[in-house]
Amino acid sequence: MSMRVYFFRSVRPLAFSLVLVALLSVVRSARANGRYPTADQLLVDPRDSQHLVLRTTFGILQSRDAGKRWTWICEAGVGFPPGSAVDPAVTILADGSIVAGYSRDLRISRADGCDWTSPFSNVVTENLIDVTLDPADPGRALFVCSTLASTRRSRILTVTIGSQLVSELAVLGDDLSPTTLEVAPSRPQRIYVTAIADDFSSLMLRSDDSGRSWERVHIEPLGTLAAYIAAIDPTNPDRVYVRVDGPTRDSLLVTRDAGMTFDEVISIDGDMQAFALSPDGKRVFVGGTSAGLYAADSESLAFAALKAKVRSPSCLRFATPERLLVCAREATDGFTLGLLSEDGAVAPLLRTDALVASACRSDESVGAACPSSWPGLSALLGAPSMPAQAPRAEASSGCSWSSHRSLPASAAWTVFFAAAVLARRRSSRCSRHA
């Protein structure tokens, strides 16, 4: 299990930021050794289900043909500093562009993704923690962010297609650290945020007027553990699924009354990294790296193990109502991304030795920065030393992380703990329903 926020509950709020500063320097050093190559978030274009983006510990990969062919772009190409273990908050806008937020930097790729811009560098002053699309306008992305300094503030920002401006949607306060953000599909005025309060209790914030006012409730049971929104029912804005990060077991809670009460519906050993809610809201799927896959109907929430022999599921996502995709650890499962069938079989869609390079010019940020990173990555993944080049796409691409050797256990613990206290989900976006 990753280190948890509860480990430092005895740390007083004034010292909390100082602890974070020290940890960040350790994290950067540890990241120089790399992370185990695995996928942790799958995104589906809101207007084109053939367009998939996969965030991994070694890169954000892109497919334009529903997963048959995948291309890779390095983190230096997108413009983020190499060597960080905290993953970016990523989403796909309605025109196919990809927006990626990291620390105090927000970058956008347009067209084929070969060039990335940062038009908001003087506006975004907080750490970007989570992102979601506005269901009423998939051309608009909402980011929740927070500072780490003693004079803390948390707020929600918006970015819209064609705009070179970041707008402030809401101010959440200076006494909490947000962890996740979601908008109700059936009521876009309803916004939920989970957060960790200064006393290290878990909160859910709810707005019914698009962020102008907020109501706070404490998440119980398990209210002393970090909580993350997994999904909101597509037809019922009051029904929300929340994952809770425990010391040796993770749990799934559900609220049927917009956060007034919560019920624990399943607990599994290890990290509950995978979650999916079917597009009609009738089926719920969960999985974890130590527990395999489980499913239940949303009425009974009586979970049963799936026949699928996926030992290390790290994300789940419906690409279409008929296509449930699962991320896995290739070393143990034989694939990085696969298609689950009703009978429990898994058809691999991505193995890392089949990655190809993006067709970017040397005067574009990706074409200039990424070729030099490929030899080390290919050696780690077992991919060809000179990858095949994909045809140049007409739409946007993703960003990617350079990769090195695996972390020693002690360094990995530090990395995961820092990610927790920074209030970032361990597999934040992979759990979203389609």
Residue, then its C-alpha position, 0 to 999 in steps of 0.5 A: m500500500s502507498m503511504r497515507v495522509y493519516f500517517f501525519r495526523s499529528v503534524r500541526p497545520l503550520a508545520f504541514s507546509l514545511v514538511l511538504v517542501a522537504l518531501l518534494s525535494v526527496v520525491r524529485s530525487a527518488r523519481a530520478n530512478g523512475r517508476y514501474p511502467t504501468a497505466d493508471q488513467l484512461l481518457v475517452d474523447p467526448r466526441d470520438s470514442q475512437h480517440l483514446v488517451l492513456r496516462t502511464t508512469f512512462g508516458i501518456l499514450q494516444s490511439r486514434d483507432a480505438g486502441k489498435r495503434w498507440t503513439w508516445i510523446c515525452e514529458a519534455g515535449v509537453g513542457f513539464p519538468p522531467g523527474s516528477a512522480v506526481d501525475p498531471a491532471v489530464t482531460i480531452l476537450a470536445d475538439g480533441s485537444i488535450v489539456a494537462g495541468y501540473s503544479r503551477d503549469l497548464r498546457i494545451s495541445r491542439a491539432d496533432g499534439c506535436d506542439w504544446t502551449s502554456p498561455f496561462s503561465n501568469v495566471v495559474t499560481e496554485n497546484l492543479i490537483d484534479v480536472t473534469l469536463d463540464p457535462a453541459d459543455p464538454g469544450r470546458a474543463l474545470f480544474v480544482c487547485s490549491t496552494l501549499a504555502s501557509t497562506r493557503r487558498s483553494r479554488i476552481l478554475t475553468v478553461t474553454i476551447g478557443s479561450q486564452l483565459v483562465s476564469e475563476l469559477a469558485v473559491l473553496g476556502d483556505d482551511l482545506s486541501p481538495t482531492t477530487l472534483e466532479v460535476a453531476p451529468s444530469r444536473p450540471q449546476r451540482i458540483y462535488v469536491t472532496a477535500i482534507a481539512d486542516d484536522f485531517s478529516s475528510l470532507m465533501l463539498r457540494s454546490d447546487d448553483s455552479g459554485r456560487s455557494w457551498e455546503r460542507v459535510h464530513i464523510e463517515p464512516l472512515g472519515t479520518l482517511a483520504a476520500y476520492i470521488a469515483a463517479i456520480d450516477p448519470t441519472n441521479p445527482d444525489r448518488v455518488y461513489v467515493r473511494v477511501d484510502g485505508p492503511t491495508r484495505d481500500s473501501l468504496l462508499v456510496t451516498r444516496d442523499a448528496g453526501m448527508t449519509f454514506d454506506e460502505v459497500i465493498s472493501i478490498d486488500g491493497d489499493m482500489q485503483a480501478f473503478a467504472l460505472s456503466p454509462d446507464g449507471k446500472r453496473v459498478f466495477v472495482g478492482g485493485t492490484s492485490a484483489g482482482l476485479y469485482a462487479a455488482d448491480s447498482e441497486s443491490l451493490a452485492f459484489a462478486a468476483l469476475k472470471a477475468k484473470v487480471r491480477s493487477p488492474s490499475c484502471l477501468r473505463f467504458a470507452t462505449p456502452e459495450r466496451l469496458l477497458v482495463c489497465a493492467r501491469e504487463a509483467t504480471d498480466g501480459f498487457t497494459l490495456g485490454l478489452l473485457s468481455e462478458d464471459g471474463a476473457v480479456a483481449p489485449l489492446l496494448r502491449t508496450d513493445a508495440l508502441v510507435a513514435s509520433a510523426c512530429r517535426s524537429d521544430e515542434s516541441v515533441g519532435a525536438a525533445c522526445p527522440s533522445s528519450w526513446p532509447g532508455l524507455s525502449a530498453l525498459l519496456g522491451a520495445p524496438s530501439m527505433p520505433a515505427q513512426a505513426p502517420r501524422a494525425e489531424a487531432s491533438s495528442g498527449c504528453s508523456w513521462s520519461s522512464h528509468r529503472s524501478l524505485p527501491a521500496s524506501a523511495a517508492w514509499t516516499v513518492f507515494f506518501a508525498a502524492a497522498v499529502l499533495a491530495r492527488r488520487r493514485s489513479s484519479r481519472c482512470s475510474r471515471h465512467a464513460 
